[in-house]
């Protein structure tokens, strides 16, 4: 079964290596899972998954592989009783509502239900279907699947039918880390790491271990220390952030992106604009009267900078296409003129849009910006950010 689990993970495009599989086997041999399904889940997840984005895929494969796993009835009674009681009791305390608890109490109570389940596990030695007592399918027993009982524990059924189960044996309680979920600072940092180019700059203040070993060997064993400069991410990023108006709905996502970018890039410059960039930008959004000339920005930062616009691109089309269309000032040149100037100065550029991608076709200005960006607009989700970083590294 473990080999099938391994190949199922590979088929789900989770990059699991043979070394990690052998590590899992060694951990199981050492008894780290301790006969607990929950312990085995966390052990296998920690040894086989290296990227948070694959956690949801792992949960799905885990559930499909071990669904309907039979209880080893011929093992020691203490082990048989230990696993279901502790697991189901902990889940029951977490998920049962007060109404459910009251209904259970009226029919014998949760303790009685768990005690009866323990007895059935000890008594039953074979499959059972259509009955009213043992663990099986299609009957009226409180324990099993695809039957009916006003109070029971559903075991190994793919989905609910009557919605009357007191507890579900295979209920998943794993957090979803799919690519379309909203971003957090940690997830953003993982995605931004695609945008890296390492370089050693500055004073030599770190030990060069390989160089020291080689030099010491050449000196016949006499220690010869070699130092190197600290390694930094040499990528330079120019970040232009839309603020105010409809962007107020996306403050948290933009703050998380900015925080993650600050920690990942040594060379990061940020400026603010509203809706569309014109002849002036802001370095400090709290002092919008202290504008920075856009030409100054274009002439200060070289073409080696990666340009990232962040905005929902939701505005009047006149703000993009017409002179004087800006809502806060009279712009002597249209917004699209300035966007084209930015793209001419910075060939590697993307636009990150925090608005749900499903709503993009309903806003004309988003289509206009996307065309100006030559289809380099990406949603501010984990998958979108990953695609944007790939685009910037082309």
C-alpha positions as CSV (number, residue, x, y, z in Angstrom):
1,X,0.0,0.0,0.0
2,X,2.9,2.4,0.7
3,X,4.3,1.9,-2.7
4,X,0.9,2.6,-4.2
5,X,0.7,5.8,-2.1
6,X,4.2,6.8,-3.4
7,X,3.2,6.3,-7.1
8,X,-0.1,8.1,-6.5
9,X,1.7,11.1,-5.2
10,X,3.9,11.1,-8.3
11,X,0.9,10.8,-10.6
12,X,-0.6,13.9,-8.8
13,X,2.5,15.9,-9.9
14,X,3.9,16.0,-6.3
15,X,7.7,15.9,-6.7
16,X,8.4,13.0,-4.3
17,X,11.8,11.3,-4.6
18,X,12.9,7.8,-3.8
19,X,15.2,9.2,-1.0
20,X,12.2,10.8,0.7
21,X,10.2,7.6,0.4
22,X,13.0,5.6,2.0
23,X,13.2,8.2,4.8
24,X,9.5,7.6,5.5
25,X,10.1,3.9,5.6
26,X,12.9,4.4,8.1
27,X,10.7,6.6,10.3
28,X,8.0,4.0,10.3
29,X,10.5,1.3,11.2
30,X,11.6,3.4,14.1
31,X,8.0,3.6,15.3
32,X,7.5,7.3,14.9
33,X,3.9,6.9,13.7
34,X,3.0,4.9,16.9
35,X,0.0,3.0,15.3
36,X,-2.0,6.3,14.8
37,X,-3.6,7.3,11.5
38,X,-3.1,11.0,12.5
39,X,0.5,10.5,13.4
40,X,1.1,8.6,10.1
41,X,-0.5,11.5,8.2
42,X,1.7,14.1,9.8
43,X,4.8,12.0,9.5
44,X,4.3,11.2,5.8
45,X,3.4,14.8,5.0
46,X,6.5,16.2,6.7
47,X,8.8,13.7,4.9
48,X,7.2,13.8,1.4
49,X,6.0,17.3,0.9
50,X,8.6,20.1,0.3
51,X,6.3,22.9,-1.0
52,X,3.2,24.4,0.7
53,X,1.4,24.5,-2.6
54,X,1.3,20.7,-2.8
55,X,-0.3,20.2,0.6
56,X,-3.9,20.1,-0.7
57,X,-2.9,17.6,-3.4
58,X,-1.2,15.5,-0.8
59,X,-4.4,15.5,1.4
60,X,-6.5,14.3,-1.6
61,X,-4.1,11.5,-2.5
62,X,-3.8,10.5,1.2
63,X,-7.6,10.3,1.6
64,X,-8.1,8.4,-1.7
65,X,-5.3,5.9,-0.9
66,X,-6.2,5.0,2.6
67,X,-10.0,5.3,2.3
68,X,-11.7,2.3,3.8
69,X,-8.6,1.0,5.4
70,X,-9.6,-2.1,7.5
71,X,-9.0,-2.2,11.2
72,X,-6.6,-5.0,12.2
73,X,-9.0,-7.0,14.3
74,X,-6.6,-9.7,15.0
75,X,-4.2,-7.3,16.8
76,X,-4.0,-6.7,20.5
77,X,-7.3,-5.4,22.0
78,X,-5.6,-2.3,23.6
79,X,-4.5,-1.1,20.2
80,X,-7.9,-1.7,18.6
81,X,-9.6,0.3,21.3
82,X,-6.9,3.0,21.5
83,X,-7.0,4.3,18.0
84,X,-10.8,4.9,17.3
85,X,-11.6,6.2,20.8
86,X,-9.0,8.9,21.1
87,X,-9.3,10.0,17.5
88,X,-13.1,10.2,17.4
89,X,-13.3,11.8,20.9
90,X,-11.0,14.6,19.9
91,X,-12.9,15.3,16.7
92,X,-16.2,15.1,18.5
93,X,-15.2,17.8,21.0
94,X,-14.1,20.0,18.2
95,X,-16.9,19.7,15.7
96,X,-20.1,18.8,17.5
97,X,-22.6,21.6,18.0
98,X,-24.7,22.0,21.2
99,X,-27.8,20.7,19.4
100,X,-25.9,17.6,18.3
101,X,-24.7,17.0,21.9
102,X,-28.2,17.3,23.2
103,X,-29.5,14.8,20.7
104,X,-26.8,12.3,21.5
105,X,-27.4,12.6,25.2
106,X,-31.1,11.8,24.7
107,X,-30.2,8.6,22.9
108,X,-27.6,7.3,25.3
109,X,-24.8,9.8,25.2
110,X,-21.5,10.0,23.5
111,X,-19.7,7.9,26.0
112,X,-22.1,5.1,25.5
113,X,-21.8,5.4,21.8
114,X,-18.0,5.1,22.0
115,X,-18.1,2.2,24.4
116,X,-20.5,0.3,22.1
117,X,-18.3,0.9,19.1
118,X,-15.3,-0.5,21.0
119,X,-17.3,-3.6,21.8
120,X,-18.4,-4.1,18.2
121,X,-14.8,-3.7,17.0
122,X,-13.8,-6.5,19.4
123,X,-16.7,-8.8,18.5
124,X,-16.7,-8.5,14.7
125,X,-14.4,-10.7,12.7
126,X,-15.8,-10.4,9.2
127,X,-17.7,-8.2,6.8
128,X,-21.3,-7.4,7.6
129,X,-24.0,-5.9,5.4
130,X,-27.6,-5.0,5.9
131,X,-27.8,-5.7,9.7
132,X,-28.8,-3.6,12.7
133,X,-25.9,-4.3,15.1
134,X,-22.4,-4.8,13.7
135,X,-20.3,-2.5,11.6
136,X,-21.2,-2.7,7.9
137,X,-23.2,-1.2,5.0
138,X,-26.8,-0.7,4.0
139,X,-28.4,-1.5,7.4
140,X,-29.7,0.3,10.4
141,X,-26.7,-0.2,12.7
142,X,-25.3,3.0,14.3
143,X,-21.9,2.1,12.9
144,X,-21.1,1.9,9.1
145,X,-22.0,3.4,5.8
146,X,-24.8,3.8,3.3
147,X,-27.5,2.9,5.8
148,X,-29.8,4.8,8.1
149,X,-29.8,5.5,11.9
150,X,-30.9,8.6,13.7
151,X,-27.7,8.5,15.8
152,X,-24.5,6.9,14.6
153,X,-20.9,7.0,13.3
154,X,-20.3,7.1,9.6
155,X,-17.3,5.0,8.6
156,X,-15.7,4.9,5.1
157,X,-18.6,6.5,3.1
158,X,-17.7,8.9,0.3
159,X,-20.4,11.5,1.2
160,X,-23.3,12.1,3.4
161,X,-26.8,10.8,2.6
162,X,-29.2,11.4,5.4
163,X,-27.0,14.0,7.3
164,X,-27.7,12.3,10.6
165,X,-24.3,10.9,11.5
166,X,-23.0,12.0,14.9
167,X,-19.4,11.6,13.8
168,X,-17.7,10.8,10.5
169,X,-14.6,8.5,10.8
170,X,-12.9,9.8,7.7
171,X,-13.7,13.5,8.0
172,X,-10.9,15.7,6.5
173,X,-9.8,18.6,8.6
174,X,-6.8,19.6,6.5
175,X,-6.2,23.2,5.4
176,X,-6.5,24.0,1.7
177,X,-3.3,25.4,0.1
178,X,-4.6,25.3,-3.5
179,X,-3.1,27.7,-6.0
180,X,-6.2,29.9,-6.2
181,X,-6.5,30.7,-2.5
182,X,-5.9,34.2,-1.1
183,X,-2.3,35.0,-0.4
184,X,-0.6,35.3,2.9
185,X,2.9,36.8,3.5
186,X,4.5,33.4,3.7
187,X,2.9,32.2,0.5
188,X,4.0,35.3,-1.3
189,X,7.6,34.9,-0.2
190,X,7.6,31.4,-1.6
191,X,6.3,32.6,-5.0
192,X,8.7,35.6,-5.1
193,X,11.7,33.3,-4.7
194,X,11.4,32.4,-8.4
195,X,12.7,36.0,-9.0
196,X,16.3,35.5,-7.9
197,X,19.7,36.0,-9.3
198,X,22.4,35.5,-6.7
199,X,25.6,37.7,-6.6
200,X,28.3,38.4,-4.0
201,X,28.8,42.1,-3.4
202,X,30.5,44.2,-0.8
203,X,33.1,43.4,1.8
204,X,34.5,39.9,2.2
205,X,33.0,39.0,5.6
206,X,31.9,35.3,5.2
207,X,34.1,32.3,5.4
208,X,34.7,30.6,2.0
209,X,34.8,27.0,3.3
210,X,35.6,25.3,-0.1
211,X,38.3,27.9,-0.8
212,X,39.8,27.6,2.7
213,X,40.0,23.8,2.4
214,X,41.6,23.9,-1.0
215,X,44.1,26.6,0.0
216,X,45.0,24.7,3.2
217,X,45.6,21.5,1.2
218,X,47.9,23.4,-1.2
219,X,49.8,24.7,1.9
220,X,50.5,21.2,3.1
221,X,48.0,21.5,6.0
222,X,48.8,25.0,7.2
223,X,45.5,26.9,7.7
224,X,44.9,29.5,5.0
225,X,41.6,31.3,5.6
226,X,39.7,32.6,2.6
227,X,36.8,35.1,2.9
228,X,34.0,36.0,0.4
229,X,31.4,38.7,0.2
230,X,27.9,37.9,1.5
231,X,25.6,36.5,-1.2
232,X,22.5,38.7,-2.0
233,X,19.6,38.5,-4.4
234,X,20.8,40.9,-7.2
235,X,17.4,41.3,-8.8
236,X,16.2,44.9,-8.8
237,X,12.5,45.6,-8.5
238,X,10.5,48.8,-9.2
239,X,7.1,48.5,-7.5
240,X,4.3,50.9,-8.4
241,X,1.2,50.5,-6.2
242,X,-2.3,51.9,-6.9
243,X,-3.8,53.3,-3.7
244,X,-7.2,54.8,-2.8
245,X,-10.7,54.4,-4.2
246,X,-11.6,50.8,-5.1
247,X,-8.1,49.7,-4.0
248,X,-9.2,50.2,-0.4
249,X,-10.9,46.7,-0.7
250,X,-7.4,45.2,-1.3
251,X,-5.3,46.9,1.3
252,X,-4.5,43.7,3.2
253,X,-3.3,41.8,0.1
254,X,-1.2,44.7,-1.0
255,X,0.3,45.1,2.5
256,X,1.2,41.4,2.5
257,X,2.8,41.7,-1.0
258,X,4.8,44.7,0.0
259,X,6.0,43.1,3.2
260,X,7.1,39.9,1.4
261,X,8.8,41.9,-1.3
262,X,10.7,43.9,1.3
263,X,12.1,40.7,2.8
264,X,13.0,39.0,-0.5
265,X,14.6,41.8,-2.5
266,X,17.6,43.9,-1.3
267,X,17.1,46.3,-4.2
268,X,13.4,47.4,-4.1
269,X,12.0,50.8,-4.9
270,X,8.3,51.6,-4.5
271,X,6.1,54.5,-5.6
272,X,2.3,55.1,-5.4
273,X,-0.2,56.3,-8.0
274,X,-4.0,56.4,-8.2
275,X,-5.8,54.4,-10.9
276,X,-3.3,55.1,-13.6
277,X,0.3,56.6,-13.6
278,X,0.6,60.1,-14.9
279,X,3.4,62.8,-14.7
280,X,3.7,62.5,-10.9
281,X,4.1,59.7,-8.4
282,X,4.3,59.5,-4.6
283,X,7.1,58.1,-2.5
284,X,5.1,58.5,0.7
285,X,1.3,58.1,0.4
286,X,0.7,60.1,3.5
287,X,2.3,63.1,1.8
288,X,0.7,63.1,-1.6
289,X,1.5,66.8,-2.0
290,X,5.2,65.9,-2.2
291,X,5.1,64.4,-5.7
292,X,8.0,62.9,-7.5
293,X,8.3,63.7,-11.2
294,X,7.7,60.5,-13.2
295,X,10.4,61.5,-15.7
296,X,12.8,61.5,-12.7
297,X,11.8,57.9,-11.8
298,X,12.3,56.8,-15.4
299,X,15.8,58.4,-15.6
300,X,16.9,57.2,-12.2
301,X,16.4,53.5,-12.4
302,X,18.0,51.6,-15.2
303,X,16.5,49.0,-17.6
304,X,17.9,46.2,-15.4
305,X,15.0,46.9,-12.9
306,X,11.9,44.6,-13.1
307,X,8.8,46.7,-13.2
308,X,5.7,45.5,-11.2
309,X,2.4,47.4,-11.3
310,X,-0.1,46.5,-8.6
311,X,-3.7,47.7,-9.1
312,X,-7.2,46.6,-9.8
313,X,-7.2,48.6,-13.1
314,X,-10.9,49.5,-12.4
315,X,-11.4,53.1,-13.5
316,X,-13.1,55.2,-16.2
317,X,-11.7,54.4,-19.6
318,X,-11.1,58.2,-20.0
319,X,-8.4,58.0,-17.3
320,X,-6.4,55.8,-19.6
321,X,-7.2,57.1,-23.0
322,X,-7.8,60.9,-22.7
323,X,-6.0,64.1,-21.8
324,X,-7.6,65.5,-18.6
325,X,-9.3,62.2,-17.8
326,X,-7.6,61.9,-14.4
327,X,-9.9,62.1,-11.4
328,X,-7.5,63.9,-9.0
329,X,-5.7,66.3,-11.3
330,X,-5.6,67.5,-14.9
331,X,-3.2,65.3,-16.7
332,X,-1.7,66.9,-19.8
333,X,-0.9,63.5,-21.3
334,X,-3.1,60.4,-21.3
335,X,-2.4,57.6,-18.9
336,X,-1.7,55.1,-21.7
337,X,1.2,57.4,-22.9
338,X,2.9,57.0,-19.5
339,X,2.3,53.3,-19.3
340,X,3.9,52.9,-22.8
341,X,6.9,55.0,-21.6
342,X,7.3,52.7,-18.5
343,X,7.2,49.6,-20.7
344,X,9.7,51.1,-23.1
345,X,12.1,51.8,-20.2
346,X,11.6,48.5,-18.5
347,X,11.2,45.5,-20.9
348,X,10.5,43.1,-18.1
349,X,7.2,44.3,-16.6
350,X,4.0,42.8,-15.3
351,X,0.7,44.0,-13.8
352,X,-0.7,42.3,-10.7
353,X,-4.4,42.6,-10.2
354,X,-5.9,41.8,-6.7
355,X,-9.4,41.7,-8.2
356,X,-10.9,38.2,-8.7
357,X,-10.1,37.2,-12.3
358,X,-13.7,36.2,-12.9
359,X,-14.8,39.9,-12.8
360,X,-12.1,41.1,-15.2
361,X,-14.3,40.8,-18.4
362,X,-17.0,43.0,-16.9
363,X,-14.7,46.1,-16.5
364,X,-13.7,47.8,-19.7
365,X,-10.6,49.5,-18.2
366,X,-9.1,46.2,-17.2
367,X,-9.1,45.0,-20.8
368,X,-7.5,48.2,-21.9
369,X,-4.7,47.9,-19.3
370,X,-4.2,44.3,-20.2
371,X,-3.8,45.1,-23.9
372,X,-1.4,47.9,-23.0
373,X,0.6,45.4,-20.9
374,X,0.7,43.0,-23.9
375,X,-1.3,40.4,-21.9
376,X,1.0,40.5,-19.0
377,X,-1.6,41.1,-16.3
378,X,-1.8,38.4,-13.7
379,X,-4.2,37.8,-10.7
380,X,-2.8,38.4,-7.2
381,X,-3.1,34.7,-6.3
382,X,-0.4,32.2,-5.7
383,X,-0.6,30.7,-9.2
384,X,-0.9,34.2,-10.7
385,X,2.1,35.4,-8.8
386,X,4.1,32.4,-9.8
387,X,3.3,33.0,-13.5
388,X,4.2,36.7,-13.1
389,X,7.6,35.8,-11.7
390,X,8.2,33.4,-14.6
391,X,7.4,36.2,-17.0
392,X,9.8,38.6,-15.3
393,X,12.6,36.1,-15.6
394,X,12.2,35.5,-19.3
